[in-house]
Amino acid sequence: MSSEQDKLTGFVSGLLVGGIIGSVLAMLYTPFSGKKMRRKISKKTDNIMDDVNDFVETGKDKVDGILKDGKKKANTIIDDAKKIVSN
């Protein structure tokens, strides 16, 4: 299992490093001026941050739902156990 995790970690690391290198090369060879490029990067960064924030909010909502469901199930199990013990 450790070998599979190492392979996955290596693959993901390779993707990230490749993406970073590709991004840097794209910026170096872009036909835009520095000002336009900074503006484009800023807009793209804002879009990505909005997507990340949406993802985080969705994750929080899902976690809250899972926790509520878990608490209900735990309370049901506790109530059932108390009924069994009291009989």
N, C-alpha and C positions, 0 to 999 in steps of 0.2 A: 504494500500500500504506500509505503514511503517513496518507492521508486515512481509510482504513478503521480504522487503529489509533486515530486521533484520535476517530473516532465511537464506537468501542468504549470508549475511556477516558472519554469524556464520558458515555456511557450508564451505565457502572459507577459513575462519580462521582455521577451523578444518583440512582442507586439508593441509594447509601450515604447521601447527604445527606438524601434523602427518608425513608429509614428512621430516621435519627437524629431528624429533625424530628418524624416520626410518634410515635416513642418518647417524646420529651419532652412532646408534647401529650397522649399517653395518660397519662403520669404526672401531668400537671397536672390533668387532669379525672377522675382515678380516684376511686372512692368510698371507697377504703381510707385508713386513718390513716397517718401517716408511718412508724410503727413496723411496721405490717403490710406497707406497701409496701416498706420496706427489707428486710424478711424475704423477701418474694417476689422482689425483685431479687437478693438474695444467693443464694437457691435456684436461680434461673434462671441466674445467672452460674456457679454451681458445675456445673450441668448442661451448660452450653455449654463450660466448660473441660474437663469429662470427655470430651465429644464431640471437642473439638479434640485432646486428648491421644491419644484412640483413632485419630483421623485421622493424626496425626503418626507414631504407632507403626506403623500400616499402611503409611504412606509409606516409613518406614525399612526395613521388611521387604521391600517391593517394590524399593527401590533396592538393597538388599543382594543380592537375587536377580538383578537386572539386572547388577550389577557382577560377580558370580560367573560368570554366563553369558558376559559379555563377556570375562572373563579366560580362560575355557575356549576360547572361539572364537579369541582372540588367540594363545594357546599352540598351538592346532591350526594356525593359519596360519603361525606361526613354525616349527613342526616341519616342515610341508610345504615351506616355503621352504628350510630347511636341507637337506632331502632332495634338492630340485631342484639346489641349489648344489653339493652333494657329488657328484652324478652327473656 
